[in-house]
Amino acid sequence: MLIKLSTDKNVSEVAAALQIAVPANHFGIMQVHNLQETMTRKGVEFTRECQIFEVCQPQQAKKVLEQNMSISTALPCRISLYREDGKTILATLKPTTLLAMFNSPQLAGAAQEVEDTIIKIMQEAISA
C-alpha cells in the first residue's frame, strides 16, 4: 500500500529535485505543505522535517473523476518527504490500492499509469 524510497540527501535537496522532476513528468505541483513550519506557526512544537507535495496529472484526474466523483476524496496524489533514522524518505500511497477502494476496475489502467509516473518522479528526485 505504501511506496517508500530513501536517500542520504537532505530534505531541502530532495524537495528541490521534486520541484524539477514533477513538471518534467507532466504532473503539476498543486501545493507543498511544510508540516514543521505550519505546526510551529500554530503554536505546536514539532521539530521533525516533513514536506508533503500534492501533485496532479490533470488529464488522468479528469478521466477518473468523469467515471466516479467520489474518487475526488483521494486526490490529489501526495508525495511525503521526511527524515527518519538518518535518511530522507520519500513515500506515497499506491494509487492502484487507493483506486481499488472505489470499486472502479475500469480505471485500473489509469491508476497504474499514475503510480508508475509517481515512482519515476520519486526515483528521479533521489538520483538528481
C-alpha positions in Angstrom: 0.0 0.0 0.0 3.0 2.3 0.6 5.9 3.0 -1.7 9.0 4.2 0.2 12.4 5.2 -1.2 15.3 6.6 0.8 18.4 8.7 0.2 21.3 10.2 2.0 20.4 13.6 0.6 18.8 16.1 2.9 15.1 17.2 2.8 15.9 20.5 1.1 17.9 18.8 -1.7 15.2 16.3 -2.4 12.5 18.9 -2.3 14.4 21.0 -4.9 14.8 17.9 -7.0 11.0 17.2 -6.8 10.3 20.8 -8.0 12.1 19.8 -11.2 11.0 16.1 -11.5 7.3 16.6 -11.1 6.8 19.0 -14.0 9.3 17.1 -16.1 6.9 14.2 -15.9 3.9 16.2 -16.9 2.5 16.5 -13.4 1.8 19.7 -11.6 2.6 20.7 -8.0 -0.6 21.9 -6.5 0.7 22.6 -3.0 3.6 21.9 -0.7 2.9 21.6 3.0 5.8 22.1 5.3 4.5 20.5 8.5 7.3 21.7 10.7 6.6 25.4 9.7 2.8 25.0 9.8 2.6 23.4 13.2 5.1 25.8 14.7 3.1 28.7 13.3 0.0 27.2 15.1 1.8 27.0 18.4 2.6 23.3 18.3 6.3 22.4 18.8 7.2 20.0 16.0 10.9 19.5 15.3 10.9 16.9 12.5 11.3 17.9 8.9 8.4 16.9 6.8 7.1 18.3 3.5 4.1 16.9 1.7 3.9 17.6 -2.1 0.4 17.5 -3.6 0.8 16.5 -7.2 -1.7 16.0 -10.0 -1.8 15.0 -13.7 -4.9 16.9 -14.9 -5.8 14.6 -17.8 -5.7 11.5 -15.5 -7.7 13.2 -12.8 -10.3 14.2 -15.3 -10.5 10.6 -16.6 -11.1 9.1 -13.2 -13.4 11.9 -11.9 -15.6 11.6 -15.0 -16.2 8.0 -14.0 -16.5 8.4 -10.3 -16.6 11.7 -8.5 -16.1 10.1 -5.1 -12.5 9.4 -6.1 -12.0 13.2 -5.5 -11.7 12.3 -1.8 -8.3 10.6 -2.7 -7.0 13.4 -4.9 -4.5 14.9 -5.4 -1.8 12.4 -5.0 0.8 13.1 -2.3 4.5 12.5 -2.0 5.7 12.9 1.6 9.3 13.8 2.2 10.7 13.4 5.7 13.7 12.4 7.8 13.8 9.0 9.6 16.8 7.2 11.0 19.3 9.4 9.4 17.8 9.1 5.9 15.5 11.2 3.8 12.4 9.2 2.9 10.0 9.8 0.0 6.7 8.0 0.5 3.4 7.8 -1.3 0.2 5.7 -1.1 -0.1 3.5 -4.1 -2.7 4.9 -6.5 -3.7 1.4 -7.5 -4.5 0.5 -3.9 -6.4 3.7 -3.3 -8.4 3.3 -6.5 -9.3 -0.3 -5.7 -11.3 1.1 -2.7 -13.7 2.8 -5.1 -14.8 -0.3 -7.0 -14.0 1.1 -10.4 -12.0 -1.6 -12.1 -12.3 0.2 -15.4 -9.9 2.8 -14.1 -7.1 0.4 -13.0 -5.0 1.3 -16.1 -5.1 5.0 -15.3 -4.2 4.3 -11.7 -1.2 2.1 -12.8 0.0 4.8 -15.2 -0.2 7.4 -12.4 1.6 5.1 -9.9 4.4 4.3 -12.4 4.9 8.0 -13.1 5.0 8.9 -9.4 7.6 6.2 -8.7 9.6 7.6 -11.6 9.3 11.1 -10.2 10.5 9.9 -6.8 13.4 7.9 -8.3 14.5 11.0 -10.3 14.3 13.2 -7.1 16.6 10.9 -5.1 19.1 10.4 -8.0 19.3 14.0 -9.2 
